[in-house]
Amino acid sequence: MANKKFYAIASGRKPGIYTVWPEAEAQVKGFPQARFKGFATREEAESWMANPGPVRVAARKITKKPPPADIRREGGVEIYTDGGALNNPGPGGYGVVQTYAGERKELTGGYRLTTNNRMELMGCIVALRQLEYKDKPITIHSDSSYVVNGITKGWAKNWRKNGWIKADKKPALNQDLWAKLLELTQGLDIVFKWVKGHAGNPLNERCDELAVSSARGADLPVDTGYERDGAGNQADAPS
């Protein structure tokens, strides 16, 4: 015959001493911080119940969350850019908002005939041309995957290396602007980060307002790079 066992439950649904495990298990299973122990005699179980000792709380493993994609770099210049063309191609504009050490600067402009992607690129170009703090870490936030991927994935550098011919053997669009942007990023501590457009980010929304306002302006100048090389061609893919 199996030896009888006593289950002392100090903290559970119904504390007490049980002699049948299924009954004892029902008191502690799923109960937060349950305290119980098995003994060979009732006397041992009663003695432990009188002084079960302090509660031991298991240490929680803290998982460190990765930083958000648009986290600010300490002491750096934050630049948001946006651009677009009405009807693509059509009148277009770009907007830039730069912040650094409590300062804020806005830049904008437009052209009478251009494309979405050219204005996205132009926003970055103008921002870097007008940048005063070239010795600081720089982050450009753009909602254009065309721009961000072109830089971060090395596409633009490869196009330039291959005579502005893409992997599919077709000419890369906007060669003039890509060349300027690559030149301006040389020697800078700069990163490009994608930000979701029209998602409530106030600086991205402000850039969009500036770009649209400029695109609707009067007497806009000529985007010579587009009208010389691209007018009459299909509009580039939306950014």
PyMOL commands that set and color helices and strands:
alter all, ss='L'
color gray80, all
select helices_A, chain A and resi 21-28+42-50+116-129+145-152+155-161+175-185+202-215+224-229
alter helices_A, ss='H'
color red, helices_A
select strands_A, chain A and resi 6-11+16-18+35-39+77-85+90-100+103-114+138-142+190-194
alter strands_A, ss='S'
color yellow, strands_A
deselect
rebuild
show_as cartoon
